[in-house]
Amino acid sequence: MKPMEARLRRTSLFALYQTSIVLGIALLPVALLARRVGVRLPVGRLIDRLGGAYEAAAKE
């Protein structure tokens, strides 16, 4: 991968990672209510996957 493409990918992944964290915080009240009903939102998995992808891209 060319340096410019790698930098664009890393920056995009970082922005998605940060956005997913904000989304998780914003949806916390909804997630707590959903958990009481028995429904689990996969926001934690989303954050973990994006974090792992960003870390992998940062090591390249």
Secondary structure, 3 states (H helix, E strand, C coil): CCHHHHHHHHHHHHHHHHHHHHHHHHCHHHHHHHHHHCCCCCHHHHHHHHHHHHHHHHHC
